[in-house]
Amino acid sequence: MTCSVEDCERTARARGWCGMHWQRWRRTGDPTRLVGRGRPRKDAWDHGTRRGFDLGCRCFPCRIAHNRYQNAWRSGKGVRVPAVQVIEHLQRLLTSGWTKAEIRRAADLGNSTVFHIMAGRQQSVNSRTAAAILALEPYTKPDLLDAAPLVAAVEATGRPLVELMEDADRRGYYRARQSGVITETLADRIAIRALGLPLELIYINLLEEAS
């Protein structure tokens, strides 16, 4: 396939043009327009654009366009914050009952973002990612229950946890057993799915036994 420009017999490389005509189009917007070596002529781009500034124009409209781009970039895209504060907040969220999947969905993050931050692989975090995570609140006191009664009921079954719970619930159960508190939602799910009992009945029975 030859170049689509008239009287050019070179092999087409991109967009139907040979390398020479493609370079002319990239620099001037016209594959047939001749431009001397070095930077493109100042009439080869639209003034008031960042491309014009990148190509060497320093007119007032091009400088304004460049400054606007830089301000937008600095407002969040290119700003990074130390990861320590974000990691500490993630640990508080996980202790209070959040799961990594819930954090990811609530903060609208990528699948591996929370994992990489918690693993300490990043010394800094994008400011927008940090703001989304820090905006999440740990579960409040009324939503938390003492995990001891539920833990006692689960351990009393003598069955392996892998048979009683799904992976997500089992991880939450391990965290609750370590921290001593569990969210009411997770506790109720474990009570129904693993033990087949209402959550209220488990706590009442254990309170009666203690008395």
N, C-alpha and C positions, 0 to 999 in steps of 0.2 A: 504494500500500500504506500503510495507516494503522498507527498505533502499536498494539501488541498489548495495552497496558494498557486495562482496561475503562473505557469512557466517555471515552477520549482519541481525538480525531479528527485529531491532528496527523500529519504524514507521517513514516513510520518512517525513521530514519537509520542506526541500528546495532543489531545483535542483535534486530531486530524492535521496537525502541523509538524514540520520538522523541528529539530532543536533550535535552529536559528530563529525561525519565525515564532516559535513559542516563547523564546526569550524576549523578542520584540513585543509580543502581546503582553507578557508579564510586566514589562517595564513601562509600556506606553498605553496599553489597552488596544493597540492596533498592530496586528502581525505584519503589516506592510509598511509601517512607519519606521524610517531610519533615524537612529539616535547615535550620537557619537559615544566614544568610550567614556567611562567614568559614570558619574551620577546622571540619572535621567534629567532632562530639561524640566524647569519649574512649571511648564505648562503641561507636563505629562501626567499630573494628578490633580484631583480636586482640592483646592485650598480649603482649610477649615476641617481637615481630617487628620487623624493620628498617623495615617500612612504618609501623608505629606511631611509631617515632622520627622518620621523615621527615615525618609528619603533625603532629608537635609534642609527642608524649607523651615525658616524661622520667622515667617510672617506672623502677625498677631493672631489671626484665626487658627492657624495650625498649632501655635503654642497653647491657645485656649483648649483646643481639642485634646492635646497631649496632657495638659494639667487635669482635665476632667477624668481622663482614663486613669492617671496616677492616683487621684483622690479616691476613685471607686475601688481601685486595687488595694489601697491602704486601709479602706474602711472595713476590711474583713478578710478578703481573699488572701492577701499576702501576710497578714499579721498572725503571729503565733504566740502562744502563751505557755508558761512552764506547765509540764504535765502533772506536777506533784499535787496541785490543788484539785485537778480533775480526778486523779486516781483516788484521793482521799474521799471525794464526794461519791464516786462510784462505789467505794467500799461501804459507805454509809447507806447508800441505796440498796446494795445487796444484803446487808445485814438486816435492814428493815423489812425485807421480803420481796424486793424487786428481783426479777430474773434478768439476765443479760439480753434475752430476746425481747422482753418487755421494754427495757431501756432503749434498745436499738429501734424498736417500732415507735416508741413515744418521741424519741429525738430525731427520727427520720434519718438514721445513719446507715452506712453500709454494713454488710454481714459481718465483716471481720474488724471493724473499727474499734468496738469496745474491747474485743479480745486483745488487740495489739496494744491498746493503751494500758490495760490491766497487766499485761505481760512486761511492761516497762521497756518496750522496744522503741518508744518514742520519748525523746527528752522534752519535746514541745508538742503542742496540739493546736490545730487551726482554731482561730478565735471563734469562728461560727460554730464549730463542733463543740468547743468548750462551753459556749453560751447555751447551746441546746441541752447539754448534759446538766449543767449547773442549774438550769431552770426547773429540773425535775425535783420534786420534794420527796423526802423519805416519808414512808407511811406514818401517819400521826398516831399518838398514843391510843386513842379509842379503837383503832383498827388492829392493834397488836394484842395477842393473848399470851399468857404464860404457856410455854411449850411443854413443860414437864408432864402435865396430865396426858397429853396426846402421845408424847414419847413413851410414857409408861404403858399406855394401851397398845401401842405398836409393838414394843419390845415383848409384851406379854404373849403375843401370838406365837412367838418362836419361829416365825417363818422368815426366810430371806427377804430383804427389802426389794430385791429385783423382781420377786414374784408379786409383791404387793403394790408397787408404784411404778409409774412411768418415769423415764429419765429426768424430765424437768421437775416433777414432784419430788423425786428422790434427792436431787441436788438441793432443792429448797428445804427438805426435811433435814439433811445433814447440816445446813447452815443454821436452821432453827435449833437443832440439838446443841450446837456449839454456842450460839448466842443466848439461848434461853427464852427467846420470844419467837412468835410465829404470827403471820398475818391470818386474820379470820378466814379470808378467802381460801388460802392454802390449807389451813387446818380443816376447814369444812370439806374441801375436795379430798384430802387424805382420809378423813373419817368415813366419807361415803364410799369412795372407790376401794380403799384398802381394807377397811374394817366392816363396811356395810352397816354402819350405825350413824344416827344423827349426832352432830357434834355436841349438842346440849346433853345428850344421854351419857356420853363419855365423861364429861366433866362432872355431871351429877353423881354418877356411880363412884367416881374416884373421891369425890368430896364425902360421900356417905361412908366409904371404906375408911377414910382418914379420921372421921368422927367416931 
